[in-house]
Amino acid sequence: MLMLLVFGILLHDIPLSSQDEASPGEPLFNYASIRLPEEHIPFFLYNNGHIAMVCKKDSHCPYKKHLANLKYCWGYEGSCRPEFRFSYPVCTYVDMGWTDSLESAQDTFWKQADFGYAGARLRELHVLCQPEQMHDSSLVCSRYLQYCRAANLYLDLRKIKRNHDRFKEDFLQTGEIGGHCKLDIHTLMSEGQRKSPLQSWFAELQSYTQLNFRPTEDAKCDIVIEKPTYFMKLDAGVNMYHHFCDFVNLYITQHVNNSFTTDVYIVMWDTSSYGYSDLFSDTWKAFTDYDVIHLKTYDSKRVCFKEAIFSLLPRMRYGLFYNTPLISGCQNTGLFRAFSQHVLHRLNITQEGPKDGKIRVTILARSTEYRKILNQNELVNALKTVSTFEVQIVDYKYKYNCGDERCYLDLARLRGIYYITWQRQNKVFPQDKGHHPTLGEHPKFTNYSFDVEEFMYLVLQAADHVLQHPKWPFKKKHDEL
């Protein structure tokens, strides 16, 4: 019964009309607020049966065609049958270091890097602070405090001290974070094995205190935040690879929380007094209608959050996707495809093409001090000799593949796309040994030239893969290649 009370407090219901039947010009629900790709709607309705029921009796519902497909599910739901999952990975051989059959290889990969990963976090959830009355607080977390949900959370920032440390581990003291609920302090303190800034929320929640007052009911708050709030500890905002670890884990968190609304706040948990350089800030529009809030905004205040979510983190051990040990021979996770579709849909990014008779080739050029292509013009001129290539150059000011080919190969496998990188290092020519500002010689802090013939061989190989792909719509001969 207590578990039902906890989840009743935590789950953020989507508001429905109080009407039983829609009036002639008025829908029973704001369907436009769902804002999901059309392909995702059956899966959303599967997990939100109350909206499906409203849709059935609402003549204004645009999703009636999906009501016949309510058996389709993401895969992490307890009642989801494997044949109705969003997708299933493809394995071409068995990695005997992991398992002994293709079927078990698929299952391993699905649990490591697909919606099976979200399912594992859901099954780990346990109550650390139990509410005893309806307006009490609560705290529910996954193992190692990698993800947590809190209701009526109290946060006292009146006496905190900031310095240069972005993730200070003793930032909060006893009584400065907590709620009015029955705390299982023994279980809480046993979850610290993976205490680390970007791997766990243990450092922030180890001081969670069982309070003798109800924060919101007893007027102990200077500010009460009514909207659901996601706390996030962010990786490097100037690096696309690392920052998208933040976004992917926020998306997985939304699945664990079964809520994709953008009417939420996102608070950057940063214990320093610094700002945050974010080159990909437009991506936040896929997750929130508001600017990201720095934690220091609430300094010197007692802040109470009606609903708080501590998001999955970007560098968790066995997490996604920075520290992911992946079984070999498998690719194509539905989770990463769904993330890509979700972000592109929310940002209104559409694809123009493919174009008949043309293959687009884009070179990411650099205008920074290091990682420039020294013979870029020579490479571009070689590409332009192939009439089927439509070549464009884009100035990309930050990181690309330079010593990290395995990371990008794994990302391609997760998304299920073809990946080619340099196969012969003797065809890549560094300008010098590199000049890292503190470490000295470093391959990421220099410029490079590339063998033109080897470059064209690799690009033509990639182009042929595109033309041979079963989804390529133009089945014409490509003798020029």
N, C-alpha and C positions, 0 to 999 in steps of 0.2 A: 504494500500500500504506500509506503514511504517513497519507493521508486516512482510510482505513478504520480505522486505529489511533486517530486523533483522535476520530472519531465514535463508535467503540466505547467510548472513555473517557468521552465527554460524555453520551451518551444515557442517560437515567435509566429503566432497565427497570422495568416493573410486575411485581412478584413473582408467579410462578405456582407452583402446587403441583408437587412433583416426581413426583406420581402420573401414570401414563398414563391411567388410568380412574378415574372417581369411585366412591367407595364409596357404598353405598345412601343414607346421610344426609348426605353431605359433598360440597359443590361443589368443583370444581377451582380455582376462582378467586373472590376476593371481589368479586362484581359490584356490590355496594352501594357500593364505594369509587369507582366511576366517576362517579356523581352528575351526570349530564348530562340535559338535557331529552330526552324520548323521540324527538323529531324529529332530534336530533343523533347518535343512536346509530349509524346506518348509516355516517355520515361518520367517526366515531371508529373503528369497526371497519375501515374502509377503510385507515386509517393505522396500525392496530395489528393486523396480520394474525395475529400469534401469539395474541392474545386471541380472534379470530374462530375460529381453528383449535381452541382449547380449547372454545369455546362449542359447536362442531359435535358434539363427542363427549361433552359434559357434559349429562346429563339435567336438571340443576338450572339451566341457563343460562336467564335470563328473556328473552334477546334472540334466540331462535332465529328468530322471525318476520322479523328484519332480515337474516338470513344470505342471503336471496335478493336483497337489494338492495345487495350489496357493490360495485356499480359506481358508487354515488353518492359524490361527493367534494366537498370544499370549493371547489376550483378552482385552488388554488396548487400542487397536486401535479403533478409532471412527466407522469404518466401519465393525468391527469384529462381526459376528453373534455368539451368545452364543454356538450353537451346534458345532462350528468349533474352539473353544478355545483349547489351549494346554491341559488343563485338568480342572476338576471341583472337588471341595472338596466333601468328603463323610461325611454326618451327620447321626448319629444313633438315636438321640433324640433331642427334642426341649428344649433349655434353656429358660424358660419362663421369666427370668430376662432380656433377650435380645430381644426375638421375639416370635411369636406364631405359626410358621409353619416350617416344614423341608425345604421347598423351600427358605423361607426368611432367615433361619439359614445358609443355604449354601451360599446365596448371601452375608450375613454379614461376614462370615468367609473369603470368597473370597476377599472382599474389605479390610478386616483387614490384611490379611497375604498372599495373593496370588497376581497374576498379576493385580488384581483390585486396589491394593495399588499403583503400578506404574502408573496406569491410573489416579488415584486421583491426583498424583503429576503433571502429564502432564496437567490436566485440570486447575490446579492452576497457571500455568505459566503466568506471565504478565511482560510487558516491564517496567523497571525502568529507563533506560537511552536509549533514542531513537537515532539511527543514522540518519543523514539527507543527507549524501552522502555515496558513496560506500566504501570509505576507512575510514569511521568514526568508533568509538568504539560503543559498545552496552553492555547492562546488562539486562538479563532476569532471573527472579527468581520465585521459587514456594513460597507458603505462609510461613511466618516467616523466610524467607531466609534459608530454610533447604537445598535447592539445587539452584545453580545459574550457568548460562553460561555467559561468557564475551568474547567479541571480542576486539582485540587491547587494552588489559589491560596494564595500566602503574603502576609499583610498584617501589617506591623509598625507598631503604633501606640504604641510606647513613648516616642517623642520628639516626637510631634506637638504643635502649639500651636493652641489654639482661640481664636477671637475672635467678633465679631458677624457675620462673613461666612458665610452658609449654604453657599456653594459656592466655597470658596477654591481657586484654581487651582494653587497651589504647595503644597498640603496634604501631599503625599507626595513624598519625595525618592528618588533612585536607591537601590535596594536595599530599599526599604520596601514595595514591591509587586512580585510576580514569580512565577517558577516555574522548575523544572528542565526546560528544553526549549530547542530551538535557535531563538533569536529573530531574526526578520527586522526588524532595527531600521530599515532604510531604508524599508520599506513602512509600518511603524508610524508613523514620523514624517511620512510623506507624507499621512496621513489627517486633518490638523488644520485643513482649510479651514473647517469649520463649528464650530470650538471655541467653545462657549458653554454656560453652566450647564445649561440645560434643552433643549439641542439635540444634545449629543454627550457621550461619555465620554472624549474625548481628554485633557482636563485631568487626569483621574484615572488614565489608563492610559499617558500619555506617559513616566512613570517606570518602567514595567514592565521588570523586569530579568531577564536570564538568570542564574539562580542556580547556584552550584557545589555545591549540596546539594539533596537531595530533602526538601522541608519536612516531610511527614508521616513518611516512612520513616526519616529521620535525626534524629527527635525534636527538631526545631527550633521546635515550636509549643507555646505555653502552653495553647491551646485548639484542639481539632480539631472542626469543625462537619461532622457526617456527612450531615445532611439537605441536599437541594438548597436553595440560598439565592438569592433574587432581590434584587439591589440596585436601589433606585429613588431618583431625585431628584424630589421632589414639588413640584407647583405649590401654589397657595393652598388650604389645607384648609377655609377658611371660605366658599369660593365654589363652588357646585355646578358651574357651567360649567367652571371651571378644574380642579377636583379630579377631575371625571369624565374629563378628558383623561388623568389618571394611570391610572384604572381601564381605560379603553378600550385604552390602550397596553400595559397589563399583559396584557389579554386577547389582544391581537394577539401579544404576546411568547410567550404560552402556545402559540399556534398555530405560531409559528416554531420553538418548542422541542418541539412535539408532546407536551406533557405538561399535563394539567389537574388533577393531583392537588393536594389541599389540604394534604398532609403535607409542607409546605415552610415555610421561614422567609422573611420579608420584612424586609430591613434598609433603613431610611431613611438614605440617604447625605446627611448634613448635617454640615458642618465647623464649625458654630457650637456654642456651649454651650447654646443655647436649646432649649426644648421645641417642640412643633408642635401648633397648635390644629386639631383635626379634627372638623368637625361631621357628617361622613358616615362615621364610623368603623365603623358596622355593615356597610358594604359590603365591608370586608376579609374578612368571613366567607365571601364567595363565592370567595375565593382562597387563604385560609390558615386552618388550625386554631389558629393561635397569635397572640399579640399582635405588632404591628409592633415591631421592635427598632430603637432609635436607634443609629447608629454609635458614639456616645460610650460605649455600654455596654462596648465592647471596648477603651477607652483603657488605655494602659500594658501592653497585652498583645500577643503575637505570635499571630495567629489564622490558622488554615489552614482553607480551605473545600474539601471534596472536590469539590463541584460548585457553581459560581457562575454566575449569569446576570445580566448588566447589561441591564436592561429598556429597551425603546424609551421615548423621553422625550416629555413632554407638549407641548413647543413646538418640535419639529423643523421645519426648513424643508421645506416640502412634506410635512409629516407629518400626522397625524390627532389632533385635528381643529381645533386652534387656528390653524395656519398652512396650511390646505388651500386652494389655488386650485382651484375646481371649475368644470368646464365647465357652461354653462347648459343648461337644457332637459331635464336628467336627474335622476332621483331613485330612491330605494328600493335601498339596498345591503344585500345579505345579511349582510355583516359586522356592521352595526349592529343588524340584527334579531336575529342570533345572539347578540350581546353582551347585548341586552335580555333575550332568553329565558334565557340562561345565568345572569345575575345574579338574575332573578326566581325561577328554579328553585332556585338555591343558597340563597337567602334565604327560601324557602318563602312567597313572596308570591303570592297567588292573586287573581283578579278575581271579584268578586261581581256577576253580571249579564252582559250588559245587562238592564235591567228593562223589562218590557212596559209600554208607555204612558208611560215616563218617560225623560227625558234628564238626566243629572246635570251640573250646572254648579257648578264649584268656584272660589271667589274666594280667592286667596292674599293674606291681609291682613298688615299689618306692625305690629309693636309696637316698632319701632326709632325712632330720632329722625328719620330721613329715609326717603323713598320710601313714605310712607304715602298712602293714598287718602283725600283730605280729605272727599269726598262719598260715602263707602262705603255708608252707610245708604240713601242715595237710590238708588244703583245696585242694591242688594240688593232694595229694595222694588219697583223696576221689574221685576227678574227674576221676582219672586214673582207678578206679574200673569199670567204664562204658566203655566197649570195643568200642562202637561207637563214643566215644569222642576222638578227636585229640587235645591234650592240648598243648598250648604254653604259655610261660611267656615272657612278653615284659617289659623292664625297661622304665617306663614313669615317668619323673622327676617332672611333675607339676600336676596341679589340677585335681581331679575327684570329684564325687558326695559325698559331705560331708556337709550336711545341705542345699543343693541346689536342692533337688529332684524335686521341682516344675519347676525350670528352665529347667532341662533336660527332664522332662515329656513333657513340651510345645514344646521343640525342636523336640522330637520324633513325636509329633502330627503334627507339621508343615511338617516334612519330610514324614509322613505317615508310620512310622515303629513302631513295638511293643516295649514297654518299661516296664521293671520290676525293681523295687527297693525294699529295705527292707520294709516289711509290719509290722513287730513287732520290735519295738525299744529295747525290752528287750532281743533280740537276738544279739545285737550289744554292744560290751564292750570296752569303751574307756580306754586307759591306765591311764589317769588322766584328769584334767579339762582343759588342754591346756596352752600354753605359748606364747601368741602373744607378739611381741617385744614392742608394745606401749599400747595395750589395756588390757593386762593381760590375765585372763582366756578366752580361745576361743576354740570352738570345732574343728576348722580347723587346730589347731596347736598342735595336739597330734597324737598318733597312736592307732590302733584298732585291736581287735580280733573279730571273727565272729563265731557264732554257726554253727558247721559243718553240722548238720542235716538240719537246716533251709536253709543254703547255697545250699545244694544239692537239696532240694525241689524246690527252685527258679530256679536253673539252669536246672533241668529236665523239669520244666514248660516251660521255654524258648525253650528248645530243642524240646519239643512236638509241640510248636507253629510253629517252622521251618518245622518239618516233615508234619504237616497238612496244610501248606501254599499251595494255589493252584499253585504257580509257582515252587514248589519243584519238580525237574525232576525225582526223583527216588521214585516211588510209591511202596515201599516194606514194609513189616511188620516190626514193630520196637518193638518186644516183650521185648527186653532188657531194654527198658525204662519203 
